[in-house]
Amino acid sequence: MHRLSYIDWMRGLACLLMFQTHCYDSWLRPDLRDSALYHWSQLGGTLPAPLFIFLAGISMALVTERLREKGIARNAIVKQTVLRGAEIFGLGLLFRVQEFALGYKVAPWTDLLRVDVLNILGLSMILMALLCWLTAAPQIAAARVRGIAGALLAATIIAMLTPPLWTTWRPRFLPWPLESYINGVHVFPEPQHWLFPLFPWSAFAFAGLAVGFLLYTPLARRREALLFFLLGLSGVAACLLSRVFDASSIHLYAVYDYWHSGPNFFLMRCGILLLILSLTYAWCRWGLAQKGFSPMIQLGKTSLLVYWVHIEFVYGRFSILPKGQCSVAKASAGLLTIFLAMLALSLVRTRWKKKPATVSRASTAPAAAPAGS
């Protein structure tokens, strides 16, 4: 079970962190936004987007490896994976249209062109698919090594280019809707840290792609637990290096912002992601996650759906509580309601998806079965 469940469990964790951040941000009274609860809630909210994008990279590697092992040609693989990325990007555009329609007369038209996480997730998948195509080789093992090296190089370049593209090298010659995909400027004079431009967010996808290919190496096949332990140690090392580099007297950038565009912060977050991945693997292999029903794994299986739906019931016109008017207790009760409702929606979705397959098997079973069975 653990070979597949740890990815879903991490997606479920991202959903839970997302729920609590959005609920407290939307519903708490203004006077409660200086409380420790609110600050910790917002700190937890820095993890969902990196988790979703990082896991998309791991999933891309797993899909690519499986297709290669089946002998699928690299052009067919890139076509399939690029189309999936384009589908996610299209859903991101559709989501913005839905949000604008539901917020009509309140939402500005520029929100239609806002760069959200689904947009960058889709574009990152397309870029990863192209990298896998470029690094393909006749031997799967050689393609894997080239994929790991290419993904790490891409993540490093994106992270290193982010500070100047946000400041001194801003592509101001582009219309703001296009520049926003580079640095998240949107309609504002300066890039906005709450948006999701390619720089630096796509770097998390390439980091995940490298990790995903690592999961198919001979070491992973022989000593899977050891590999995840080493990934956890690498996460600790990355966090320490981030602080060491940040404290260094060497300055590479004219303008440096550790907490938003700095590559050292990207390194820190990658370290945290690796730690979460290692601990999640252990939990799903030896912990309670493998005992019976897991709400986290269930949410992770339908993370796109619950992301899409919960926004309207927290931030949108159909918010289940009055925005900016709730106590901690009332907002917490709302959070529990959202969690249970999204879990129920997830269960309905997975059972609905299984039903046609079950019916199909049942309808063909008598004809395929031996006489007298």
MARSE-909006 format. One line per 3 residues: number of its first residue (from 1); their letters; for each residue x, y, z of C-alpha. Coordinates in steps of 0.2 Angstrom, whole numbers. Example, Ala and Ser with C-alpha at 12.3 -4.5 7.8 and 13.67 -1.06 7.14 Angstrom:
1) as) 62/-22/39  68/-5/36
//
This chain:
1) mhr) 0/0/0  14/13/5  21/13/-13
4) lsy) 6/23/-19  -2/30/-3  11/42/3
7) idw) 9/53/-12  -10/54/-9  -7/56/10
10) mrg) 4/71/6  -9/78/-6  -22/76/8
13) lac) -10/85/20  -9/99/8  -28/100/7
16) llm) -30/100/26  -17/114/28  -26/124/14
19) fqt) -43/122/22  -37/129/39  -27/143/31
22) hcy) -42/149/20  -55/147/33  -46/157/47
25) dsw) -41/170/34  -59/172/27  -69/171/43
28) lrp) -59/178/58  -63/195/64  -50/208/61
31) dlr) -45/210/79  -40/191/79  -28/193/65
34) dsa) -14/197/77  -17/181/87  -4/167/88
37) lyh) -17/155/80  -19/166/65  0/168/62
40) wsq) 3/149/64  -12/146/52  -4/157/39
43) lgg) 13/149/41  5/132/38  -3/140/23
46) tlp) 14/142/15  15/123/12  0/118/1
49) apl) 6/126/-15  24/119/-15  17/102/-10
52) fif) 5/101/-24  18/107/-37  32/96/-30
55) lag) 20/81/-30  15/85/-48  34/83/-52
58) ism) 35/66/-43  19/60/-52  26/66/-69
61) alv) 42/55/-66  31/40/-61  20/41/-76
64) ter) 35/43/-88  44/29/-81  29/17/-82
67) lre) 26/22/-100  45/19/-104  44/2/-96
70) kgi) 30/-2/-107  40/2/-123  30/18/-127
73) arn) 39/29/-139  45/46/-132  35/56/-144
76) aiv) 19/47/-138  24/50/-120  27/68/-123
79) kqt) 11/70/-132  1/62/-118  10/71/-104
82) vlr) 9/88/-113  -10/86/-116  -12/82/-97
85) gae) -3/98/-93  -13/108/-105  -29/101/-98
88) ifg) -24/107/-80  -20/124/-87  -37/125/-96
91) lgl) -45/120/-80  -36/135/-71  -43/147/-84
94) lfr) -60/139/-82  -59/141/-63  -55/160/-65
97) vqe) -70/162/-76  -81/153/-63  -74/164/-49
100) fal) -77/180/-60  -95/175/-64  -99/171/-46
103) gyk) -92/187/-40  -99/197/-54  -101/216/-50
106) vap) -88/214/-36  -73/205/-44  -63/216/-56
109) wtd) -61/209/-74  -43/208/-72  -46/193/-60
112) llr) -49/183/-76  -30/185/-80  -24/182/-63
115) vdv) -10/169/-62  -16/155/-50  -9/139/-44
118) lni) -18/128/-57  -11/139/-71  7/136/-66
121) lgl) 4/118/-62  -2/115/-79  12/125/-87
124) smi) 25/116/-76  18/99/-82  21/104/-100
127) lma) 39/110/-96  42/94/-87  36/84/-101
130) llc) 47/93/-113  62/90/-102  58/71/-101
133) wlt) 57/71/-120  74/80/-122  83/69/-109
136) aap) 76/53/-116  88/39/-122  87/22/-129
139) qia) 91/14/-112  79/18/-98  92/19/-85
142) aar) 102/32/-95  86/42/-98  83/42/-79
145) vrg) 100/48/-75  99/62/-88  81/66/-82
148) iag) 87/68/-64  102/79/-69  91/90/-81
151) all) 77/92/-68  90/98/-54  98/109/-67
154) aat) 81/117/-72  76/119/-53  92/128/-49
157) iia) 92/140/-64  74/145/-61  77/148/-42
160) mlt) 93/158/-46  84/169/-60  69/173/-49
163) ppl) 77/188/-39  82/198/-54  67/194/-64
166) wtt) 57/201/-49  68/217/-49  82/222/-60
169) wrp) 78/211/-75  59/213/-75  52/210/-93
172) rfl) 43/226/-92  41/226/-111  28/212/-110
175) pwp) 10/216/-107  6/214/-89  -4/197/-91
178) les) 11/189/-99  24/197/-87  13/191/-73
181) yin) 17/173/-78  36/177/-76  35/186/-59
184) gvh) 17/188/-53  16/207/-56  -3/206/-61
187) vfp) -9/224/-61  2/231/-48  18/241/-49
190) epq) 29/227/-41  28/207/-41  16/200/-29
193) hwl) 22/186/-17  4/179/-16  3/175/-34
196) fpl) 10/159/-43  22/164/-57  34/152/-66
199) fpw) 48/160/-56  50/152/-43  35/140/-42
202) saf) 39/129/-57  56/125/-49  46/115/-36
205) afa) 40/104/-50  57/101/-57  63/96/-39
208) gla) 49/84/-38  53/77/-55  71/73/-49
211) vgf) 64/65/-34  52/55/-44  65/48/-55
214) lly) 76/43/-40  62/32/-34  65/21/-49
217) tpl) 84/19/-47  91/2/-42  94/9/-24
220) arr) 75/13/-22  70/-4/-29  82/-14/-17
223) rea) 82/-2/-2  67/9/-3  66/13/15
226) llf) 85/18/15  82/30/0  68/39/9
229) fll) 79/40/25  92/48/14  80/60/7
232) gls) 75/65/24  93/68/28  95/78/12
235) gva) 80/89/18  89/93/34  105/97/25
238) acl) 96/108/13  87/118/27  104/120/36
241) lsr) 113/126/20  99/138/17  103/147/33
244) vfd) 122/146/30  120/153/13  108/167/19
247) ass) 121/172/32  135/173/20  144/189/16
250) ihl) 143/185/-2  129/194/-11  124/189/-29
253) yav) 109/201/-31  106/219/-31  89/216/-22
256) ydy) 87/201/-12  71/195/-3  74/179/7
259) whs) 56/176/11  48/178/-6  60/177/-21
262) gpn) 77/171/-13  84/155/-19  89/151/-2
265) ffl) 71/151/4  67/140/-11  81/128/-4
268) mrc) 73/129/13  56/124/7  63/110/-3
271) gil) 72/104/12  55/104/21  46/95/7
274) lli) 59/81/8  57/80/26  38/79/24
277) lsl) 40/66/10  52/55/21  40/56/36
280) tya) 25/53/26  33/37/18  37/31/36
283) wcr) 19/34/42  11/26/27  22/11/28
286) wgl) 23/8/47  11/20/55  -8/21/57
289) aqk) -10/27/39  -10/9/33  -23/4/46
292) gfs) -41/5/39  -48/21/31  -37/36/30
295) pmi) -46/53/28  -29/61/22  -27/48/8
298) qlg) -45/50/3  -44/69/1  -27/66/-8
301) kts) -36/56/-22  -48/70/-26  -37/85/-22
304) llv) -41/95/-37  -60/93/-34  -60/98/-16
307) ywv) -48/113/-20  -60/119/-33  -76/117/-23
310) hie) -70/123/-6  -65/140/-12  -83/145/-15
313) fvy) -89/139/2  -75/149/11  -71/164/0
316) grf) -85/165/-12  -103/170/-13  -109/154/-5
319) sil) -97/156/11  -105/145/25  -100/159/38
322) pkg) -100/178/37  -83/184/31  -72/193/44
325) qcs) -85/192/58  -81/176/67  -73/171/83
328) vak) -60/158/84  -73/145/90  -85/149/76
331) asa) -72/149/63  -65/132/69  -82/124/69
334) gll) -83/131/51  -66/123/47  -72/106/54
337) tif) -88/108/43  -78/111/27  -66/97/31
340) lam) -81/84/33  -90/91/18  -75/89/7
343) lal) -71/72/14  -89/67/10  -88/75/-8
346) slv) -72/65/-10  -80/49/-5  -94/52/-17
349) rtr) -83/56/-31  -72/40/-29  -87/29/-28
352) wkk) -95/37/-43  -79/34/-53  -78/16/-48
355) kpa) -97/12/-52  -95/12/-71  -80/0/-70
358) tvs) -90/-11/-59  -105/-11/-70  -94/-14/-85
361) ras) -86/-29/-77  -102/-36/-71  -110/-35/-88
364) tap) -96/-44/-97  -93/-57/-83  -106/-70/-88
367) aaa) -100/-71/-106  -82/-73/-101  -85/-86/-88
370) pag) -84/-104/-91  -100/-114/-92  -107/-119/-76
373) s) -98/-107/-66
//
